Amino acid sequence: MTTTAGREGAGWLARTSATLRDVTADRRMAMMLVLGFGAGLPILLVFATLSAWLRSAGIERSSIGLLSYVSLAYTLKFLWAPVIDRLDLPVLSRLLGRRRAWMLLAQLAVAAGLIAMSQADPANALGYTVVCALVIAFASATQDIVVDGWRIDSAPTERQGMMLASYQLGYSLARICAGAGALFVADAFGWAPAYGSMALLMIVAIAGTLAAPKVQARDPGPRRGWRHALREAVVDPFADLVARKGTGLVLILALITVYRLPDIVSGIMANPLYIDMKFSLSEIATVSKVYGVWVGIAGAFAGGIAVSRMGLYPALLIGGIAASASNLMFAWLALAGHDLPLLVASISIDNFAGAFAGTALIAYMSSLTSPAFAATQYALLSSLYALPGKFVGGLSGFAVESLGYPAFFVMTAAVGIPVTLLCLGLRMLPGETEPAPAQELPARA
């Protein structure tokens, strides 16, 4: 029996090794790494990194807050996704296929927008900077649509997990380049070389697009009109949630709406705070964009462990309280001024708590979906938690101008009070028991 079990074990190891060799040898995995890099590069360059540039140039915090609205392109990209799915580009689609043609066009537009932005002078021509940011954000969101489409078309379901893992690795590497890398270059040589070098890095993504295998785009099906599309995308999935959750859905949606509000709103003013506290760009890059990334990864893993060991509701409650309360560290930093150890402590607590809370919220939203509408309901819930924060966040600069940094961050931390009450209220709903978290769907922030 031992010999038989040993042979079976050896056979399983051999099959696993063969499968891993097959996956790693798959050219599409390398392509997803490169395409993920191209997708992750632009977003910080029109968000956190751009806010650091604008504040360094003396732009008012109210204007910086309003400029964060360009990131809505990533949330609203579903509005033009059907066009991308159906429309062929002249000449390019014939040469490259529909997916790669749109991918190349979007990447060229991102690179052109970054080159144009590298020539900007926000202090004297803010409008030009805004136009460049809008072009980059729209092109980048379009690139996201097409890369996802190419991934789905190019590999069977059993390969999608590894494709996504490769994509996320490339995406994370790009965020380090666009966050820490751009700040290091700007500190040493100025903002024009920083954005110019980021435009050059888009060559990596363009090369990946040209090297990627041509795939046949799946037929999106017949056009059935906007009413049918609206019913499939919104009405039916929402009706299913109402039928299953009843009046308790009001509390559920309220919690999802405010749960990440402190983190999203305060995040817009984080870089302006660091600049006003006289931290150098290199210090911000090292602590926030390099060290902080690894702390966030640790927080995400801790959140996953907490959900599996403690249960979903306790993890959700702890995450909500911790993520909101972590903003008090920034209020302390604003009062203390330039204090590098306090900056490290603030970013450590904030990134760990925010990632912990994010994992708990993703698990909770996944548990709310039903198999028939899993992807659509998750997309709707994700938009619900992201949109309010982005709309309110656009006004964060006005709040800082009026209240000052300490009061602003205390105010965002106070959102933890309704978050706590809503988490406790959900446990009291009739028939609401500890849900088993559904399979987590991949998400990008």
CORNOR-V755166 format. One record per pair of residues at least 4 apart in sequence whose ideal C-beta (glycine too) atoms are under 8 Angstrom apart, sorted by sequence separation. I is the first residue (numbers start at 0). J is the second residue. D is the distance in whole Angstrom. If there is no record, write none. Layout:
BEGIN
i->{I;I}
j->{J;J}
d->{D;D}
END
This chain:
BEGIN
i->{0;1;2;3;4;5;6;7;8;9;10;11;12;13;14;15;16;17;18;19;20;21;25;26;27;28;29;30;31;32;33;34;35;36;40;41;42;43;44;45;46;47;48;49;50;51;52;54;58;59;60;61;62;63;70;71;72;76;79;80;81;82;88;90;91;92;95;96;97;98;99;100;101;102;103;104;105;106;107;108;109;110;111;112;113;114;115;120;121;124;125;126;127;128;129;130;131;132;133;134;135;136;137;138;139;140;141;142;143;144;145;146;147;148;149;150;154;155;158;159;160;161;162;163;164;165;166;167;168;169;170;171;172;173;174;175;176;177;178;179;180;181;182;183;184;185;188;189;190;191;192;193;194;195;196;197;201;202;203;204;205;206;207;223;224;225;226;227;228;229;230;231;232;233;234;235;236;237;238;239;240;241;244;247;248;249;250;251;252;253;254;256;259;260;261;262;263;264;265;268;269;270;271;272;274;278;279;280;281;282;283;284;285;286;287;288;289;290;291;292;293;294;295;296;297;298;299;300;301;302;303;304;305;306;309;310;311;312;313;314;315;316;317;318;319;320;321;326;327;328;329;330;331;338;339;340;341;342;343;344;345;346;347;348;349;350;351;352;353;354;355;356;357;358;359;360;361;362;363;364;368;369;372;373;374;375;376;377;378;379;380;381;382;383;384;385;386;387;388;389;390;391;394;395;396;397;398;399;402;403;404;405;406;407;408;409;410;414;415;416;417;418;419;420;421;422;423;424;427;23;43;44;53;58;87;92;95;119;154;175;176;185;188;223;229;230;273;278;283;284;285;286;306;309;368;399;402;426;22;54;87;94;332;335;425;120;121;185;241;244;369;92;95;119;151;154;184;185;240;305;306;309;368;399;402;53;54;88;91;119;150;184;273;274;305;332;367;368;398;53;87;273;331;332;86;182;88;91;116;119;150;181;184;302;305;365;368;395;398;50;53;87;88;91;150;181;270;305;328;332;364;367;273;331;116;181;50;88;115;116;150;180;181;302;328;329;364;49;50;180;270;328;364;83;269;112;115;116;112;146;177;325;328;329;364;46;176;328;112;113;46;111;112;325;326;45;46;176;325;360;45;108;109;112;108;173;325;42;324;325;108;109;108;109;322;42;321;322;106;105;108;109;322;105;318;321;322;321;105;106;105;318;319;317;318;318;101;102;105;318;319;314;318;317;318;101;102;101;102;314;315;314;315;98;102;311;314;315;98;99;301;305;98;311;294;298;302;306;311;286;290;294;298;301;302;306;98;297;298;301;302;305;291;295;298;299;302;303;311;276;286;290;291;294;295;298;299;302;306;272;276;282;286;290;294;297;298;302;83;153;292;295;296;299;153;277;278;287;291;295;299;303;69;262;269;272;276;277;282;286;294;298;302;72;83;153;258;261;265;272;276;278;381;79;83;142;149;152;261;58;62;66;69;73;152;259;377;56;58;69;72;76;80;84;152;265;278;373;56;57;72;75;76;79;83;149;152;261;56;66;70;73;151;276;374;58;69;72;73;76;367;373;34;41;53;72;76;148;366;37;40;44;52;273;366;368;73;333;366;333;334;363;365;366;37;41;44;333;365;117;118;363;365;117;330;362;365;53;117;329;330;333;365;117;330;117;330;362;116;117;330;361;49;329;330;361;114;113;114;117;327;361;113;326;327;330;49;326;113;114;113;326;327;326;45;111;262;325;357;110;113;323;324;323;45;323;44;45;110;262;323;324;109;110;323;186;322;41;42;45;186;187;262;41;106;110;185;186;262;320;323;319;41;42;183;259;41;106;107;182;183;186;258;259;320;106;182;319;320;319;38;41;182;183;259;103;106;182;258;316;319;38;180;37;38;103;179;255;102;103;178;179;182;316;315;316;38;37;99;178;179;255;99;178;179;312;35;34;99;95;175;312;95;99;175;178;312;34;34;98;251;96;175;95;96;98;174;31;96;97;96;171;312;263;311;244;310;311;264;255;259;263;267;271;311;27;243;258;259;262;263;266;267;27;240;256;260;264;268;38;255;256;260;263;264;267;268;271;48;255;259;263;267;275;35;39;48;239;257;265;306;27;31;35;38;39;43;47;51;252;256;260;264;268;31;34;35;37;38;39;42;84;239;272;25;28;32;35;36;39;40;44;48;52;239;28;31;32;35;36;39;40;43;48;51;85;27;31;34;35;38;39;42;43;55;84;22;25;29;32;33;36;37;40;41;236;240;268;28;32;36;40;44;85;235;239;31;35;39;43;52;81;22;236;268;236;237;265;232;236;265;231;233;265;81;264;44;261;260;261;44;261;260;261;77;40;257;40;257;258;40;257;36;37;40;254;257;37;38;36;37;254;36;37;253;254;33;34;37;33;36;37;250;254;33;34;33;34;250;251;250;30;33;34;247;250;30;30;247;30;247;27;247;27;26;67;64;63;64;63;60;63;60;54;50;54;53;47;51;55;50;51;54;50;54;47;48;51;47;51;55;51;51;170;167;163;143;77;74;74;74;71;74;71;70;68;67;67;68;67;64;65;67;64;65;64;64;65;64;63;64;62;60;61;64;60;61;59;61;60;61;60;59}
j->{4;5;6;7;8;9;10;11;12;13;14;15;16;17;18;19;20;21;22;23;24;25;29;30;31;32;33;34;35;36;37;38;39;40;44;45;46;47;48;49;50;51;52;53;54;55;56;58;62;63;64;65;66;67;74;75;76;80;83;84;85;86;92;94;95;96;99;100;101;102;103;104;105;106;107;108;109;110;111;112;113;114;115;116;117;118;119;124;125;128;129;130;131;132;133;134;135;136;137;138;139;140;141;142;143;144;145;146;147;148;149;150;151;152;153;154;158;159;162;163;164;165;166;167;168;169;170;171;172;173;174;175;176;177;178;179;180;181;182;183;184;185;186;187;188;189;192;193;194;195;196;197;198;199;200;201;205;206;207;208;209;210;211;227;228;229;230;231;232;233;234;235;236;237;238;239;240;241;242;243;244;245;248;251;252;253;254;255;256;257;258;260;263;264;265;266;267;268;269;272;273;274;275;276;278;282;283;284;285;286;287;288;289;290;291;292;293;294;295;296;297;298;299;300;301;302;303;304;305;306;307;308;309;310;313;314;315;316;317;318;319;320;321;322;323;324;325;330;331;332;333;334;335;342;343;344;345;346;347;348;349;350;351;352;353;354;355;356;357;358;359;360;361;362;363;364;365;366;367;368;372;373;376;377;378;379;380;381;382;383;384;385;386;387;388;389;390;391;392;393;394;395;398;399;400;401;402;403;406;407;408;409;410;411;412;413;414;418;419;420;421;422;423;424;425;426;427;428;431;28;48;49;58;63;92;97;100;124;159;180;181;190;193;228;234;235;278;283;288;289;290;291;311;314;373;404;407;431;28;60;93;100;338;341;431;127;128;192;248;251;376;100;103;127;159;162;192;193;248;313;314;317;376;407;410;62;63;97;100;128;159;193;282;283;314;341;376;377;407;63;97;283;341;342;97;193;100;103;128;131;162;193;196;314;317;377;380;407;410;63;66;100;101;104;163;194;283;318;341;345;377;380;287;345;131;196;66;104;131;132;166;196;197;318;344;345;380;66;67;197;287;345;381;101;287;131;134;135;132;166;197;345;348;349;384;67;197;349;134;135;69;134;135;348;349;69;70;200;349;384;70;134;135;138;135;200;352;70;352;353;137;138;138;139;352;73;352;353;138;138;141;142;355;139;352;355;356;356;141;142;142;355;356;355;356;357;141;142;145;358;359;355;359;359;360;144;145;145;146;358;359;359;360;145;149;359;362;363;148;149;351;355;149;362;346;350;354;358;363;339;343;347;351;354;355;359;152;351;352;355;356;359;346;350;353;354;357;358;366;332;342;346;347;350;351;354;355;358;362;329;333;339;343;347;351;354;355;359;141;211;350;353;354;357;212;336;337;346;350;354;358;362;129;322;329;332;336;337;342;346;354;358;362;133;144;214;319;322;326;333;337;339;442;141;145;204;211;214;323;121;125;129;132;136;215;322;440;120;122;133;136;140;144;148;216;329;342;437;121;122;137;140;141;144;148;214;217;326;122;132;136;139;217;342;440;125;136;139;140;143;434;440;102;109;121;140;144;216;434;106;109;113;121;342;435;437;143;403;436;404;405;434;436;437;109;113;116;405;437;190;191;436;438;191;404;436;439;128;192;404;405;408;440;193;406;194;407;439;194;195;408;439;128;408;409;440;194;194;195;198;408;442;195;408;409;412;132;409;197;198;198;411;412;412;132;198;349;412;444;198;201;411;412;412;135;413;135;136;201;353;414;415;201;202;415;279;415;135;136;139;280;281;356;136;201;205;280;281;357;415;418;415;138;139;280;356;139;204;205;280;281;284;356;357;418;205;281;418;419;419;139;142;283;284;360;205;208;284;360;419;422;142;284;142;143;208;284;360;208;209;284;285;288;422;422;423;146;146;208;287;288;364;209;288;289;422;146;146;211;208;288;425;209;213;289;292;426;149;150;214;367;213;292;213;214;216;292;150;215;216;216;292;433;385;433;367;433;434;388;380;384;388;392;396;436;153;369;384;385;388;389;392;393;154;367;383;387;391;395;166;383;384;388;391;392;395;396;399;177;384;388;392;396;404;165;169;178;369;387;395;436;158;162;166;169;170;174;178;182;383;387;391;395;399;163;166;167;169;170;171;174;216;371;404;158;161;165;168;169;172;173;177;181;185;372;162;165;166;169;170;173;174;177;182;185;219;162;166;169;170;173;174;177;178;190;219;158;161;165;168;169;172;173;176;177;372;376;404;165;169;173;177;181;222;372;376;169;173;177;181;190;219;161;375;407;376;379;407;375;379;408;375;379;411;228;411;194;411;411;412;197;414;414;415;232;197;414;200;417;418;201;418;200;201;204;418;421;203;204;203;204;421;204;205;421;422;203;204;207;204;207;208;421;425;206;207;207;208;424;425;425;207;210;211;425;428;210;211;428;212;429;211;431;212;212;267;267;267;268;268;268;271;271;270;267;271;271;266;270;274;270;271;274;271;275;269;270;273;270;274;280;280;283;443;441;441;443;378;382;385;386;386;389;389;389;389;389;392;393;393;392;393;395;393;394;394;395;396;396;396;397;396;395;396;399;396;397;396;399;399;400;400;400}
d->{6;6;6;6;6;6;6;6;6;6;6;6;6;6;6;6;6;6;6;6;6;7;8;6;6;7;7;6;6;7;7;6;6;6;7;6;6;5;5;5;7;7;7;6;6;6;6;6;5;7;6;7;6;7;7;6;6;6;6;6;6;5;5;6;6;7;4;6;7;6;6;7;6;6;6;6;6;6;6;6;6;6;6;6;6;7;7;5;5;7;6;7;7;6;6;7;6;6;6;6;6;6;6;6;7;7;7;6;6;6;6;6;6;6;6;7;4;8;6;6;6;6;6;6;7;7;6;6;7;6;7;7;7;6;6;5;4;6;7;6;6;6;6;7;6;6;4;7;6;6;6;7;7;7;7;7;6;6;7;7;7;6;6;4;7;6;6;6;6;6;4;6;7;6;6;7;7;6;6;6;6;7;4;6;6;6;6;7;6;7;6;7;6;6;6;6;8;8;6;6;7;6;6;6;7;5;7;6;6;6;5;5;5;5;5;7;8;7;6;7;7;6;6;7;6;6;7;6;6;6;7;6;5;7;4;7;6;6;6;6;6;6;6;6;6;6;6;7;6;6;6;7;6;7;7;6;6;6;6;6;6;6;6;6;6;6;6;6;6;7;7;6;6;6;6;6;6;6;7;7;7;7;5;6;6;6;6;6;6;6;7;6;6;7;7;6;6;6;6;7;8;7;6;6;6;6;6;7;4;7;6;6;6;7;6;7;8;6;6;7;6;6;6;6;7;7;7;7;8;7;5;6;4;6;4;5;5;7;6;7;7;5;7;7;6;6;5;5;7;7;6;6;6;5;4;6;5;7;6;7;8;7;7;6;6;8;5;8;6;6;7;4;6;6;7;5;6;4;6;7;5;8;4;5;7;7;6;8;4;4;7;4;8;8;4;5;7;5;5;5;5;5;7;6;8;8;4;7;7;6;5;5;6;6;7;6;8;7;7;5;7;7;7;7;8;7;7;8;8;5;6;7;7;7;4;8;8;6;5;7;7;8;6;6;7;6;4;7;7;8;8;4;7;6;8;5;8;7;8;8;6;8;5;7;8;7;7;6;4;6;8;8;4;5;7;5;5;6;4;7;7;7;6;6;8;8;4;7;8;7;8;5;4;5;5;7;4;5;8;5;8;7;7;7;7;6;4;7;4;6;4;5;6;8;3;8;7;6;6;8;8;8;4;8;7;8;5;4;6;8;5;4;7;6;7;7;7;5;5;7;7;7;4;6;7;6;6;7;6;8;7;5;4;8;4;6;6;6;7;5;7;7;5;4;7;4;7;5;6;7;6;7;8;4;7;3;7;3;5;6;7;7;6;8;5;8;4;5;7;8;8;7;7;7;7;7;6;5;5;4;5;8;7;5;7;7;6;5;7;6;8;8;8;8;5;5;6;6;5;6;5;8;6;7;6;8;7;5;5;6;7;6;5;7;7;7;5;8;7;5;4;4;5;7;6;7;6;7;5;6;5;8;7;8;7;6;6;5;5;7;6;7;7;8;7;7;5;7;5;6;8;7;8;5;5;4;6;7;4;6;8;7;7;7;7;6;7;7;5;4;5;8;6;5;8;7;8;5;4;7;7;7;7;5;7;4;5;8;8;7;5;7;6;8;8;4;8;6;5;4;4;6;8;4;5;8;8;5;7;7;7;6;8;5;7;7;6;8;5;5;4;5;5;4;5;8;8;8;8;5;7;7;6;5;5;8;7;5;4;5;6;6;6;8;3;6;8;5;8;8;4;8;7;7;6;7;5;5;8;6;6;6;8;6;7;7;4;5;7;4;6;7;7;7;7;5;7;4;6;6;7;8;6;5;7;7;6;4;6;7;6;6;8;7;6;5;4;7;5;7;7;7;7;4;6;7;6;8;5;7;4;7;8;4;5;7;8;5;6;8;7;7;8;6;7;8;6;7;8;6;7;4;6;6;6;6;7;6;7;4;7;7;6;7;6;8;5;6;6;6;5;3;5;8;6;6;7;6;8;8;7;7;8;6;7;6;6;5;5;7;5;7;5;8;5;5;7;8;6;5;6;5;8;7;7;7;6;6;8;8;6;8;5;4;8;4;6;7;7;6;5;7;5;6;8;7;6;8;6;7;8;7;7;6;7;6;5;7;4;7;4;5;5;7;6;7;4;7;3;7;3;8;4;7;8;6;7;5;7;4;7;5;7;5;8;5;7;8;8;6;6;6;7;7;7;4;6;7;5;4;4;5;7;8;7;7;7;7;7;8;5;7;5;5;7;5;7;8;6;6;6;8;7;5;7;5;7;4;8;6;6;5;5;7;8;6;6;6;6;6;7;6;8;6;7;7;7;7;8;6;2;4;6;8;6;7;6;6;7;6;8;8;6;7;7;5;3;7;5;7;6;6;8;7;7;7;7;5;4;8;8;8;6;7;7;5;6;7;7;8;7;6;5;7;7;4;8;7;4;6;5;8;4;6;7;7;8;7;5;6;8;7;7;7;8;5;8;7;6;5;6;8;7;6;6;7;7;6;5;5;7;5;8;5;8;6;4;7;3;5;7;7;8;4;8;4;5;7;8;5;5;6;7}
END
